[in-house]
Amino acid sequence: MDVSDIENILKEQLTLDDLHVTFDGSQCKVIAVADMFEDMSRVKKQQTVYTPLADAINSGQIHAVTIKTFTNAQWQREKMFNIPS
């Protein structure tokens, strides 16, 4: 499993406006951006992104997942104030 596999799984099952995935062979980091996260609780946001990856996690292809979710407005602010150097 690689980054493109994870991206494809998420894109097939979720309607996202932006998606960023890093994967080092065990640790997966996902940033998912969509306005559908607007009225969801923090737990529901995590579950929404985690659920499509459950088979890969349960089979051991992914050992750990870090998920960050943003609405489009939140993502614009995040990018403005947290520009990677």
Residue pairs with C-beta under 8 A, 6 or more apart in sequence:
1 23
1 56
1 61
1 62
2 23
3 21
3 22
3 23
5 56
6 21
6 23
6 28
6 30
6 53
6 56
6 62
7 19
7 21
9 52
9 53
9 56
10 16
10 19
10 21
10 30
10 32
10 49
10 52
10 53
11 19
12 52
13 51
13 52
14 32
14 34
14 48
14 49
14 52
15 34
15 36
16 32
16 33
16 34
17 33
17 34
17 35
17 72
18 31
18 32
18 33
18 34
18 72
18 75
19 30
19 31
19 32
19 33
20 30
20 31
21 28
21 29
21 30
21 31
22 28
22 29
23 29
23 62
26 62
26 63
26 64
27 63
27 64
27 65
27 66
28 53
28 62
28 64
28 65
28 66
29 65
29 66
29 68
30 49
30 65
30 66
30 67
30 68
31 68
31 69
31 70
32 49
32 67
32 68
32 69
32 70
33 69
33 70
33 71
33 72
33 75
34 69
34 71
34 72
35 71
35 72
36 48
37 45
37 48
37 69
37 70
37 71
38 71
40 48
40 69
45 67
45 69
46 67
46 69
48 69
49 67
49 69
50 57
50 65
50 67
53 62
53 65
56 62
57 63
57 65
70 78
